[in-house]
Amino acid sequence: MKVTNDIDILSEAYRLTHDDRNKDYDEPVRNHEQIASAILKKELTAKDIAIVQIATKLSRESFKHKRDNLVDLAGYAYVLSKVEGD
């Protein structure tokens, strides 16, 4: 059963980074670039934002487990991989 849950989390992260969120917030790397330009009026990169988002989800998960944290971690890891050109 645990393997099924792991696959479900990755499938949900894939769906969110390829479908639902793109419709609402644009393509993930471009969205992270927009977030970067809005923060502190200081130039940050999409990589910086992906790392901040990962850190946020890790912090939340260390406080209390929530499935959403794991799905989002997988999604932000995907965004970071795209930023890095993987």
N, C-alpha and C positions, 0 to 999 in steps of 0.2 A: 504494500500500500504506500509506503514512503516514496518509492521510486515514482509511482503515479503522481503523487503530490509534487515532487521535484519537477517532473515533466510539465505538469499543469502550471507551475509558477513560471517556468521558462516560456511556455506557450503563451501565457497571458502577457508576459513582458514583451515578447515578440509582437503580439497583436497590438499592444499599446504603442510601441515605438514605430509601428509600420502603418497603422490604420487610424484608430480613434484619436489619439493625441495629435497626429499630423493634421487632421481635419480642424481641430480646435486651435493648435498652437504652431503650425508649420512643421517642416522637417526638423528632426531633433538637433542636428548640428547647427543649423541656422537659428533655431530657437535659443540654443545656448549662447550663440554669439549675440543675440538680441538681449538676453538676460545680462550678459557681461557688459554691454554698453550702457545698461540702465543702472548698474550698481555703482554707487559712490562717484559717478561721473569720472571714473578712473578706468583706463583701458585694461580689461581682463580678457582672457581668451576663453573660447568654448571649453578648452581643456580645464581651465581653472574652475569654471562653473560645474562641469561634470564631477570634478573631484569634490567640490563643496557639497553638491547634491548627494554624492556617495557618503561623505562624512555625516551629513544630516541624517540620512537613513540609518547609518550604523549607530549613531548616537540614540536615535529613537528606538532602535531595536534593542540596544543595551539597557534601555530603561524598561521597555515592555515589549514582548513579542507581539507582532501584528503581521499578518500575511502580506498586507500592502507594502510593508517595509522591504520584504524579500523580493516581491515582484518589482518594485521600483529600483532596488539595488541592481537587479539583473538588467533592467532597462537602462539605467545610467551607465552600467558597465558596457552595454552595447554602444551607447552614445560615445563613450570614451574611446572605444575601439574604432569607431568611425572617424573621430577627430584625429586619431593617431594613424589613420590610413590602413587599418587592418581589414 
